[in-house]
Amino acid sequence: MEKSKNILIAVPCYNEEKRLPIEDFKTFISSNPYTFCFINDGSKDRTIEVLQELKALFPEKVIIADSTTNLGKSRALNYGFNTVKNLEFDYFSYLDADLATPIFELIRMSEFLDDEIEFVFGSRVNRIGSNIKRKLSRHLIGRFFATVNSLLLQIPVYDTQCGAKILSRNLAEKSFSEKFYTNWVFDVEIFFRVMNAKKNTDINLYAKEIPLEQWADVGVSSIKPKHYFGIFSDLFKIYRIYRGKGKSKITHS
């Protein structure tokens, strides 16, 4: 049997006291070797107490990065990475706290990592044999958004925004050590940072997009119609920032 990869799983949490699927986390952590870093992003409820109870059960497998102020998801991940960067791990990953992407999907994605493939990310493709439950309105908005992202990045990526990604330690250091310029579209920044780190390397040689077998909309989207102008403004801002730092060579099959 193949030895488990040394993956650190970061989980940003904001006001998750009543929403965190704590039993799912307990079940997984109790029977798997992976380390979790739960990032309390300035929650106003009892999220930190819930996380502390989880850590008390699994002191060797659970780390808490506790921010007293709300940073937003992107900077919470910066905060979490800088909290754990001195620990031993080969890959850094993150999941949404609501487990819209189940933990087992992240582990399945990790099977595609090897000496060449350093970056894998989930893709919410509703297809025969999959169980992707996504509201039609969010799917349509997501497809438009993904098309714009693909054009900006100049790569044929289907889903930049899926909240499940795994990066090698080297690429994670290049991607998460410094603060992101945006919050809503920081996933796009990750792609730019990875591509700039790899410079003229064909992205097909080091990255792989993995269609998920299971994913579900959980709760209500925090993105409101009033946010869309700011989102697209941020997309063009980061494109201006990153496009001069080098491009990854892309080949289309």
N, C-alpha and C positions, 0 to 999 in steps of 0.2 A: 504493500500500500504506500502511495506517495505521501511523504511527510508534509504536514500542513505548512503553508507559507506563513511567515512571520508578518502578519498584517495588523496594524493598529487601526481601529475603527472609531472615528470621531462622530459624535452625535450632538449637534447644537440643540439646545433646549430653551424655549422661552414660554413661560406660563404653561407648563406641561403637566402640572399636578394631577389634573383629572383626565388628561388625554394620553399620557405616556402608556403604551402597552407593556406595563411593567412585567406581567407574567410571561410574555413572549421573550423579553430580555432575560429574565431569570432562567427560563427553560434552556435558552441557547447558551448562556454563559456557563451554566452548571455542567454542560456536557461538551464544551468546545474550548480550545486553548487560546482563543483570540483575546487581546486586550482592548478594552473600550475606554475612550476618553469622552465623558459626558461634559458638555460645556454649558454651564448655567449662565445664560445671556441676560443677566440683570432681571430675572423673573420677579414679579410682584406677588406671586402666590407661594405655595409651599413646595415648589419644584426642588429647591435645594435640599429640603428635608427628605423628599422621596429619593433623590439621588444618594444622599448620605446613607439611607437605609439599605439601598442596593449595594453600596460600597461595603457596608458592614457585613453583608452576606458573602461578598467576593472581594476581599481586600487586595488580593494579588492580581485581579483581573480588571478592576474598575478604578479609573482615575477620574477625579473631578477637577475641572478647571472652572473656578467660580469668579465670574466678573460681576462686580457690584453695579455696573451700569449696563444698559442695553446697547450693544454694539451693532446689532444687525447680523444676519447670518454670515456674510462674507468676513467681517472682522472678528466674529466669534470663532470662525475656523482659523483665522490668523492667530488668535489668542490661544486656541487649543493646540495648534501645531507648535507654537513657541513654548507652551507648557511641557510638551512631551518630547521635544526635539533632542534632548540628551539621553533618552531611553533607547534601548536596542529594538529596532524594527526594520524590516526590509521594504515594507510598503505602507503607505498612508492612504486611508480611504475615508469616505464619509457617507452617512445615511441620514435621511430625514427622521426626526424623532417619532413621527406617527407611523413609521414603517410602511409607508405607501409602497416602497420597495422592500419586500421581506428580506430578512437577514440572509436566508438561504440563497437568495438570488445573488447577493454580493459574493458569497462564497463560490457559487457556480461561476460567476464572472472571473474569479481569481484563477480558475483552472486554465484560463487562456494566457496567463502571465508566464513568461519564460525569459531566457537570457536576452532575447531580442525585443519582445513585447513588454513595454514598460508602462503603458497607459491603457486601461480598459474602462469603458463607461457604458452604462445601460441605455437602452433605446426602447421607448414605449411604442412598439409596432403591434397593432391589433391584427392578428393573423390567425389562421386556422391552427388549432392546437395550443393557442395562448389564452390567457385569462386577463386581459387588459380592460379594466373598468374605468373609463374616462368620460366625463360629461361631454356631449357633442360640442357645446359652445367653447369649452376649454380646449378641446381637440382642434377645432378650426382655428382658434386664435393661436394655439401652439404651432400649428403647421405654418401659418403665415410668419410667425416669429422665427421659426426654425429655418425657413427659406431665406429670410433676411440675414440670419446669422451665417448660414452657409455661404452666401454671396460675400459677406464681409470677410470671413475667414479664408475664402477661396478654397474650401475643401468640401467634398460631398457628404457632410455629416447630416444625419437625419434628426437627431435630438440632442441638442447641446444642454438642455435644461433638466434632464432627468437627474434626480438627487441621489445618484449612486455612481461613484467614480473611485477608481483605485489607481494610484501613481507610485512608481518606484520612489525610494527615499530621495534619490538625486533629483528627480523631477518635482517631488513634493517640496523640497527645499527651495527650488527655483520658483515654485508657484505660490507657496503659502507663507514664506518667511516675511515678506513685505506686505503692507496693507494693500487691499484692492482699492481701485479708484471708484468703484460702484458697489452697490449692494444687490439690486434686482438682477443684474446681468453679470455677476462676477464669474459665473460658469464660462461665459464667453472669454473673459480675461484669462481663465485657466488655460483655455486652448491657445490663446495668443502667447502666454508665457511658456507653455510647453513647446510650441513651434519655434519660438525665438531661442529657447535653450538648445533645441536640436538643429537650429539654423538650416543648412541646406539638405537635411536628411529627408527622404521621402517618408511622409507620415504613415504610409501603409506598412513600413518596416518596423515601426515601434508602437503603434496604437491600433486598437481594435474596438469597434462598436458592437456591443452584444445585445441582440434583441431579448428583452425580458420575457419570461414565461408567465409571470404574474405581477400585476401592479394594480392599485386601486386608488381613486380619488378619496381622500380622507378629509372630512371637515370642509370648511369654506376657504376659498382662496383669499390670501391676504392682498392680492393685487386687485385694485379697483380700476374702473375705467379712467379715472382722473390720473392714474399713474402712467398710462401708456405713452403720453408725450414725453415724460421724463425718461422712460425706459429707452425709447428710440433716440432721444438726445444723448443718453449715456452710451448707447451702442456706437454712435458716431464719434463720441469723445474718445472712447478707448481705442477705436480704430485709428484715430489720428495719433494717439499716444504710442501705440504699439507697432504700427506698420513700418516705422522707420528703424526698428530695432533688428531687422532681419526677417526673412521669410523661410518657412519650411518648404522644401521642394515637394510639389504635389504631382502625382501621376494619376490619371483616371483610367480605370479599366472598363 
